[in-house]
Amino acid sequence: MKLDFGTQIGGRIIDSAFTIAFNPRYDPLLEAVKDATNTGVREAGIDVRLCDIGASIQEVMESYEAELDGKTYQVKPIRNLNGHSIGPYQIHAGKSVPIVKGGEATRMEEGEFYAIETFGSTGKGYVREDLECSHYMKNFDVGHVPLRLPRAKALLATIDKHFGTLAFCRRYLDRLGETKYLMALKNLCDAGVVDPYPPLCDNKGSYVAQFEHTLYLHPTRKEVLSRGSDY
């Protein structure tokens, strides 16, 4: 089971994730990804190139193997998923932290927040959008967009009031008493005002684990804001 969660105070976001399994046969997969994430955290720092972090993460993760049902799998980083910088009320703030080699040579800078997250798979190491979408987020950079549907305008007002540019799910709208809003929500997505975030899947039958921490780059040190006694 993978739990990816975020919390915020005044728009300052902490993004974190962990994976747990109730069968020890999955432990090598979990250890590979946890080690890879901790490697990314360890390598991060002011003036460090993002591509170098990705290369280190890939090297560590691919050094692990997982044996499942009599077959041995090299643990693969999911190459089209990344860590990311974080800004006020902006979970993805523009810089991507790759988990494979060959990424951008952009450097980390003092005063930045980063989510270092890695995903390891027994499948292809590449995910695609699939299944029903339940998670959404207002586009941080969108300006005024004229909307024709009155219901879409009303739904956007609800989103602005309760979530702003932070992520939300349909269950949150239900709790606020919103009903029969799917067409309005689709209209907001089609207009580019709201971005949908559907589930991401590797090939059928594969297993994926994720671990993630948020850190802050002080002038002389880095602080892992999501670190706890258990992870």
Secondary structure, DSSP 8 states (H G I E B T S, - for coil): -EEEEEEEETTEEEEEEEE--SSGGGHHHHHHHHHHHHHHHHH--TT-BHHHHHHHHHHHHTT-EEEETTEEEE-EE-TT--EEEEBTTBSS-S-EE-SSSS----B--TT-EEEEEEEEESS-S--EE-S---EEEE-TT--------HHHHHHHHHHHHHTTTS-EEHHHHHHTT--S-HHHHHHHHHTTSEEEE--EE-STT--EEEEEEEEEE-SS-EEETT--S--
